[in-house]
Amino acid sequence: MRHATPGLLFAACALAAACGCSRQHVVDPPRDSALDPGNPGAARDPGRPGGLTAEVGSGQAGLRWTIADPSRVSYFRIYRQSEREAEFSLADTSAAQAKTVFGLQDGLDYLFQVAAVNPAGYEGRRSDALVVRPGPAGVSINAGARRANSLAVVLTLSPPSGATRVAVANLASFADSAVFELAATRAWTLSSGPDGVRTVYVRYRDALGNSAATSDDILLDRLAEISAVTENSGGAAMLEGQTVRFTLASGEAEGAATVDIGGARSGLRLFDDGTHGDAAADDGVYTLDYVIEPGVEANAAAVVGRFTDAAGNVATRAASTTLTIQNTPPVAITAVVPVSTSALNVFWSPSGAPDFASYRLWRAETRNVLTAPTRAVATTVSSRTNTSFQDGGLKEDFRYYYLVEVVDAGNLASPGPPDSAVTLNDFPTPVVVDTVSTVGTDRALLTWSRNQNTDFAAYRVYQSTTPGADTTRTLAATVANQSTAYRDVTGLLPSTTYYFRVYVVDRSGRQVPSNEVDARTPP
């Protein structure tokens, strides 16, 4: 809403000679005979316009004049001559005693004259010439500020050349105006009433009564409020590293909002720009997703909101919620050591928490232990001095992640950083193919001993028509069920000798072959 309306400008003087222009005298040029009727003497003289003044703007001049007897006038002709032109030319016509002429160049002097034309087409004598120089004029409230928190403001005046006085008003009609001698700045009082947009109107005048009008507006805002301060703990105690979302609702954008957590933490800045957890920018709701820092503790501490709006108004502090932050010192895992293909030993530092209750050891298959879908409690240890655990029943050659939570007497848990290790990896135990029998001209039935490895992945049956059935030959079948130790191989040719091996594959992709057996299909 800010910034001045285009500044209106005005004539520097009434006559070229009075303004010190290069023209020493302005002579009324002869009437154009083409404009006279056939018998000029028979026509009534429409009279000579007087009181020519201008209220001009950038690139334009709003002319006004008077005439003694308007009933003698059919219309008026407006003549113009710039300082770069040798003579006057017809600029426009008007049926009224006013006309705005457009297309002027700012900073350039123009001479204007007006002549009246009677109903018979007779043009009377032209008015005295008026010098007009378009150029900017303006006003700003409180040095261009967008908001004010008081009715008392300061106007910065930017008058056009030649101005001597200024009228200032809160009404566009200037009915409440006050007139002052020109100064660079002037104190002013905005109109009273509810907060909202206020406009100040200014009209500059020169010694001859020519004027230039302009205006500026500002948002009057005298009150800042906090309607709500909230946080999302739900009354539960929070811990270091957890996130608390604070919100402060004010109803005003572009302000400054903070919260204090009792004496534990003060001046936490909240945001209304769509970041830091804020849902929508510039809606007057300020938000912060605060990650609790190390060492911050509070017991039912008042969450106090503070707000200063863009106009500088300070809201009454609001405390509408309390927050508890407990800081049980975490412990770190010192080592995770592989023991076998299915077990890891986990060691951690002892806790110094005065209200120690237990250690809770978490295990997961990804680094984000406490949020991983695979998370599980590996063990709970109630002795402060027992700081190790052997975790068994694990996958071979697989990385596991662990962290230790210190649980206090109030059942609050403080998690330490994660650590990880990989179980040992051995080749799978091979199986023995017991028998192979042909059960038709195109098939053979194989049976083998069952593999017992915990990281079993599959049995793979390879076949060949020459000795040496290995992984470069035909894959006849894959059996994923560890307890299924047989396979009926089909699609064989009659009267053909086939060689078979069964490979055991583990989860890491290692595979070992069985003994090779052969069988011949009947004709």
C-alpha positions in Angstrom: 0.0 0.0 0.0 3.1 2.2 0.4 4.7 4.8 -1.6 3.6 8.2 -2.9 1.0 8.5 -5.6 2.6 10.1 -8.7 3.5 13.6 -7.7 1.5 16.5 -9.3 3.5 19.5 -10.3 2.7 23.2 -10.9 3.7 26.3 -12.9 6.8 28.0 -11.8 5.4 31.5 -12.7 2.6 33.2 -14.4 4.5 35.0 -17.2 7.7 34.1 -18.9 9.2 37.5 -18.0 8.3 36.9 -14.3 10.2 33.6 -14.4 13.3 34.9 -15.9 12.8 32.9 -19.1 14.7 33.7 -22.3 11.6 35.4 -23.7 11.5 39.0 -22.2 7.9 39.6 -23.4 5.0 37.5 -24.5 3.0 39.2 -27.2 -0.5 38.1 -28.1 0.0 36.9 -31.7 -2.5 38.1 -34.4 -5.6 36.1 -34.8 -5.5 33.5 -37.5 -7.7 35.0 -40.3 -8.8 31.5 -41.1 -10.5 31.3 -37.8 -12.4 34.6 -38.3 -15.8 34.5 -39.8 -16.4 36.4 -43.0 -17.5 39.5 -41.1 -15.6 39.7 -37.8 -17.3 42.9 -36.8 -20.7 41.3 -36.9 -19.7 38.7 -34.3 -19.7 39.3 -30.5 -16.2 39.2 -28.9 -16.3 36.1 -26.6 -13.9 37.8 -24.2 -10.4 37.1 -23.0 -9.8 34.3 -20.5 -8.0 35.2 -17.3 -6.8 33.7 -14.1 -4.9 30.9 -15.9 -3.4 28.5 -13.4 -2.0 24.9 -13.6 -1.9 21.9 -11.4 0.4 19.6 -13.3 1.8 16.2 -12.9 4.6 14.2 -14.4 4.2 14.7 -18.2 0.9 16.6 -17.8 -0.6 20.0 -16.9 -4.1 20.5 -15.5 -5.1 24.0 -16.7 -7.9 26.1 -15.2 -9.1 29.6 -16.2 -12.0 32.0 -15.9 -14.0 34.0 -18.5 -16.3 37.0 -17.9 -19.3 35.8 -19.8 -19.4 32.0 -20.5 -22.6 32.5 -22.5 -20.6 34.1 -25.3 -18.3 31.1 -25.5 -18.8 27.9 -27.6 -15.5 26.3 -26.6 -11.9 27.2 -25.8 -8.6 26.6 -27.6 -5.4 25.8 -25.7 -2.1 26.9 -27.2 1.3 25.6 -26.2 4.9 26.5 -26.9 7.9 24.8 -25.3 11.3 26.4 -24.8 12.6 24.4 -27.7 9.9 25.7 -30.1 9.8 29.0 -32.0 6.1 29.6 -31.9 2.8 28.5 -30.3 0.7 25.7 -31.7 -2.8 24.4 -30.9 -2.5 21.8 -28.2 -6.1 21.0 -27.5 -9.7 22.3 -27.1 -12.1 22.2 -24.2 -15.8 22.9 -23.7 -15.2 23.6 -20.1 -13.0 26.1 -18.2 -10.4 23.4 -17.5 -8.3 20.9 -19.5 -5.5 18.5 -18.7 -2.8 18.5 -21.4 -0.7 15.3 -21.6 2.5 14.3 -23.3 4.8 16.9 -21.7 8.4 16.4 -20.8 9.4 16.7 -17.2 11.9 19.5 -16.5 11.1 21.4 -19.7 9.5 24.9 -19.6 6.2 25.3 -21.5 4.1 28.4 -22.2 0.3 28.0 -22.3 -2.4 30.4 -23.5 -6.1 30.0 -23.7 -8.5 31.6 -26.2 -12.3 31.6 -26.2 -14.3 30.9 -29.4 -17.8 32.2 -29.9 -20.7 30.2 -31.6 -19.9 32.0 -34.9 -16.3 30.7 -34.8 -14.8 34.0 -33.8 -11.6 33.5 -31.6 -11.1 36.2 -29.0 -7.8 37.4 -27.5 -5.6 34.9 -25.8 -5.0 34.9 -22.1 -1.7 35.9 -20.6 0.9 33.2 -21.0 1.5 30.8 -18.1 4.9 29.0 -17.7 4.7 25.4 -16.6 7.6 23.1 -15.8 6.6 19.5 -15.2 8.6 17.7 -12.5 8.2 15.4 -9.6 6.8 16.4 -6.2 6.1 14.1 -3.3 5.6 13.4 0.4 6.6 10.4 2.6 5.3 9.4 6.1 8.0 8.5 8.7 10.7 8.3 6.0 8.8 5.8 3.9 8.0 3.3 6.7 5.2 0.8 6.0 3.7 1.0 9.5 3.2 3.5 12.3 2.4 2.7 15.9 1.3 6.3 16.8 -0.9 9.0 15.4 2.1 11.4 15.6 4.2 11.1 12.4 6.8 13.1 10.6 6.3 14.1 6.9 9.2 14.4 4.6 8.3 17.0 1.9 9.6 17.0 -1.6 8.2 20.2 -3.2 8.5 21.2 -6.9 10.6 24.1 -7.9 9.0 27.5 -7.0 6.7 26.2 -4.2 6.4 28.5 -1.2 3.6 27.0 0.9 2.1 23.6 1.6 -1.3 22.5 2.6 -1.6 19.2 4.6 -4.8 17.3 5.2 -6.1 13.9 6.3 -9.1 14.2 3.9 -8.9 14.1 0.1 -11.1 17.1 0.0 -8.6 19.2 2.1 -11.6 20.2 4.2 -9.4 19.7 7.3 -6.2 21.1 5.8 -3.6 23.2 7.6 -1.3 25.5 5.6 2.4 25.9 6.4 5.5 27.6 5.1 7.8 25.1 3.3 10.3 23.0 5.4 12.1 19.8 4.7 10.1 17.9 7.3 6.9 18.6 9.3 5.2 16.9 12.3 1.7 15.8 11.6 -1.1 14.0 13.4 -3.0 11.2 11.6 -6.7 10.9 11.8 -8.1 9.1 14.9 -10.2 5.9 14.8 -9.5 2.2 14.7 -6.1 1.0 13.4 -5.9 0.7 9.6 -4.6 2.5 6.6 -4.2 6.3 6.9 -3.6 8.7 4.0 -2.0 12.1 4.2 -2.7 14.6 1.3 -0.4 17.4 0.4 -0.9 20.3 -2.0 2.1 22.6 -2.7 1.5 26.2 -3.9 3.6 28.9 -5.5 3.2 32.6 -5.1 0.8 32.9 -8.1 -1.6 30.2 -6.8 -0.4 27.3 -9.0 -0.4 24.0 -7.2 0.8 20.4 -7.1 -1.0 17.7 -5.1 0.3 14.4 -3.9 -0.3 11.9 -1.1 1.2 9.0 0.8 -0.3 6.3 3.1 0.8 4.2 6.0 -0.7 1.4 8.1 -1.6 2.5 11.6 -0.9 -0.3 14.0 -0.9 0.4 17.7 -1.4 -3.0 19.3 0.5 -6.3 19.4 -1.1 -9.4 20.9 -0.3 -13.0 21.6 -3.4 -15.2 21.3 -1.8 -18.5 22.1 1.6 -20.2 23.0 1.8 -24.0 22.7 4.2 -26.9 22.6 3.7 -30.5 21.6 5.1 -32.5 24.5 1.6 -33.4 25.7 2.8 -33.1 29.3 5.4 -35.9 28.9 9.0 -35.2 30.0 11.3 -34.6 27.0 14.9 -35.6 26.6 18.1 -34.3 25.0 18.0 -34.7 21.3 14.2 -34.9 21.1 12.3 -32.2 19.2 9.8 -29.8 20.8 7.6 -27.8 18.5 6.7 -24.4 19.9 4.1 -22.2 18.3 3.0 -18.6 19.0 -0.1 -17.2 17.4 -0.3 -13.4 17.0 -2.4 -12.7 13.9 0.4 -10.4 12.5 3.0 -11.3 10.0 6.5 -9.8 9.8 7.0 -9.6 13.5 9.6 -11.0 15.9 8.6 -13.9 18.1 10.6 -15.8 20.8 9.9 -18.2 23.7 11.7 -18.8 27.0 11.7 -22.2 28.8 11.7 -21.0 32.4 15.3 -20.2 33.3 16.7 -23.1 31.3 16.6 -21.6 27.8 15.6 -18.1 26.7 15.3 -16.2 23.4 14.5 -19.2 21.1 13.5 -17.5 17.8 10.3 -18.7 16.1 9.6 -18.4 12.4 6.7 -17.4 10.1 8.4 -18.1 6.8 7.5 -21.7 6.0 10.8 -23.1 7.6 11.7 -24.6 11.0 8.4 -26.5 11.2 6.2 -23.5 10.2 3.3 -24.7 8.1 2.5 -21.5 6.2 4.5 -18.3 5.7 3.2 -14.9 6.7 0.0 -16.2 8.5 0.8 -14.7 11.9 1.6 -18.1 13.4 5.3 -18.4 14.4 6.9 -21.9 14.9 10.1 -23.5 15.9 11.1 -27.2 15.9 13.6 -27.1 18.8 16.0 -30.0 19.2 16.8 -30.1 22.9 20.4 -29.3 23.5 22.8 -31.1 25.9 22.6 -29.9 29.5 19.1 -28.3 29.2 16.9 -29.4 32.1 13.5 -28.0 33.2 10.9 -29.1 35.7 7.4 -27.9 34.7 9.0 -24.7 33.5 6.7 -22.0 32.1 7.0 -21.5 28.3 6.8 -17.7 27.9 6.1 -16.2 24.5 7.3 -12.8 23.5 6.2 -10.8 20.4 7.1 -7.5 18.8 5.1 -6.6 15.7 6.5 -4.9 12.6 5.3 -1.5 13.8 7.4 -1.9 17.0 4.5 -2.7 19.4 5.4 -5.1 22.2 2.8 -7.7 23.2 2.1 -8.6 26.8 4.1 -11.7 27.6 2.1 -14.9 27.5 2.8 -18.1 29.5 0.1 -20.7 28.7 2.0 -24.1 29.0 4.7 -25.8 30.9 7.5 -28.1 29.8 9.7 -30.7 31.6 13.1 -31.7 30.2 15.0 -34.4 32.0 18.7 -35.0 31.1 19.8 -38.5 32.1 23.5 -38.7 30.9 23.8 -41.1 28.0 26.4 -43.8 27.7 28.4 -44.8 24.7 29.1 -48.2 23.3 32.9 -48.8 23.5 33.1 -51.8 21.3 31.0 -54.4 19.3 33.1 -57.5 18.7 32.3 -60.4 16.4 32.3 -63.8 18.2 31.0 -66.1 15.6 28.9 -66.3 12.5 25.8 -65.8 14.7 27.0 -63.8 17.8 28.4 -60.4 18.7 29.7 -59.1 22.0 28.6 -55.5 22.9 30.5 -53.4 25.5 29.5 -49.9 26.9 30.6 -47.3 29.4 29.1 -47.3 32.9 26.4 -44.7 33.7 26.8 -42.1 36.4 23.1 -41.2 36.7 22.2 -40.8 40.4 18.8 -42.4 39.7 20.0 -45.2 37.5 17.6 -48.1 37.0 18.8 -50.2 34.1 20.5 -50.4 30.7 18.4 -51.1 27.7 20.3 -52.5 24.8 18.7 -52.0 21.4 19.5 -53.8 18.2 18.5 -53.0 14.6 19.6 -53.7 11.0 19.9 -50.0 10.1 21.7 -47.0 11.7 18.5 -45.2 12.9 18.2 -47.8 15.6 15.2 -46.4 17.6 13.0 -45.8 14.5 14.1 -48.8 12.4 11.4 -51.4 11.6 13.8 -54.1 12.6 14.5 -52.6 16.1 14.4 -55.0 19.1 15.5 -54.9 22.7 18.5 -57.3 22.8 18.6 -57.3 26.6 17.9 -55.2 29.7 20.6 -55.1 32.4 19.7 -53.8 35.9 23.2 -53.8 37.4 25.1 -50.5 36.9 28.5 -52.3 36.8 27.4 -55.0 34.2 28.4 -53.3 31.0 28.6 -56.1 28.4 26.3 -58.5 26.6 26.7 -61.3 24.1 24.0 -61.2 21.5 23.3 -64.5 19.7 21.1 -66.1 17.1 22.2 -63.5 14.4 22.7 -63.8 10.7 26.0 -64.8 9.3 28.2 -62.1 7.7 25.6 -59.4 8.6 26.0 -55.9 10.1 24.0 -55.1 13.2 23.6 -51.7 14.9 23.3 -51.2 18.7 22.7 -48.4 21.1 22.3 -48.3 24.9 19.6 -46.4 26.7 20.1 -45.5 30.4 16.8 -45.8 32.1 16.2 -43.9 35.3 13.9 -44.5 38.3 11.2 -42.5 36.5 11.4 -44.8 33.5 12.9 -42.0 31.4 15.5 -43.2 28.9 18.5 -41.4 27.5 19.9 -43.0 24.3 23.6 -43.0 23.5 25.1 -43.0 20.0 24.9 -46.1 17.8 27.7 -48.5 17.0 27.9 -51.6 14.8 29.8 -54.7 13.7 29.5 -57.6 11.2 29.1 -61.2 12.3 31.8 -63.7 11.0 31.3 -65.3 7.7 32.0 -69.0 6.9 31.4 -71.1 3.8 28.2 -73.1 4.0 28.4 -76.8 4.9 28.1 -78.9 1.8 25.4 -81.6 1.4 25.8 -85.2 0.2 23.6 -86.4 -2.6 22.4 -89.8 -1.4 20.8 -91.2 -4.5 19.7 -90.4 -8.0 17.2 -92.6 -9.7 15.5 -92.3 -13.1 11.8 -92.4 -12.8 11.1 -92.1 -16.5 12.7 -91.5 -19.9 12.8 -87.7 -19.2 13.3 -87.3 -15.5 15.5 -88.2 -12.5 14.9 -87.9 -8.8 17.7 -86.6 -6.5 17.8 -86.7 -2.7 20.5 -85.2 -0.5 21.3 -84.5 3.2 19.8 -81.4 4.8 22.0 -78.3 5.4 21.8 -76.9 9.0 23.5 -73.4 8.5 21.6 -70.4 10.0 22.5 -68.3 7.0 21.1 -70.8 4.4 19.8 -69.2 1.3 19.1 -72.0 -1.3 20.0 -75.3 -2.8 21.0 -75.2 -6.5 21.0 -78.3 -8.7 23.3 -78.3 -11.7 23.3 -80.9 -14.5 25.6 -81.9 -17.3 25.8 -84.7 -20.0 29.6 -84.9 -19.3 31.4 -85.3 -16.0 32.0 -82.0 -14.0 28.5 -80.6 -13.3 29.4 -77.2 -11.8 28.0 -73.7 -11.9 29.0 -73.2 -15.6 26.6 -76.0 -16.6 22.8 -76.1 -16.7 21.0 -74.9 -13.6 18.3 -77.6 -13.3 16.5 -76.3 -10.2 16.7 -73.9 -7.2 15.2 -75.0 -3.9 14.7 -72.2 -1.4 13.2 -74.4 1.4 16.1 -75.6 3.7 14.1 -78.6 4.8 13.3 -79.8 1.2 16.2 -82.1 0.4 15.1 -83.6 -2.9 14.2 -82.6 -6.4 12.5 -84.2 -9.4 14.5 -83.0 -12.4 12.5 -83.1 -15.6 13.0 -82.4 -19.3 15.8 -85.0 -19.8 16.5 -86.9 -23.0 16.1 -90.7 -23.1 19.1 -93.0 -23.3 21.3 -90.3 -21.9 23.7 -90.2 -19.0 23.4 -87.1 -16.8 25.8 -85.9 -14.1 24.4 -83.8 -11.1 25.7 -81.7 -8.2 23.8 -79.8 -5.5 25.3 -76.5 -4.4 24.5 -74.9 -1.0 24.3 -71.1 -1.2 24.3 -68.8 1.9 23.0 -65.3 2.3 26.3 -63.7 1.5 26.3 -65.5 -1.9 29.0 -68.1 -1.0 28.3 -71.6 -2.3 29.9 -75.0 -2.0 29.2 -78.1 -4.1 28.1 -81.6 -3.1 29.5 -84.8 -4.4 28.7 -85.6 -8.1 26.3 -88.4 -9.0 25.2 -89.7 -12.4 22.2 -91.6 -13.8 21.2 -92.8 -17.2 17.7 -92.4 -18.5 16.0 -95.5 -20.1 15.4 -95.6 -23.9 
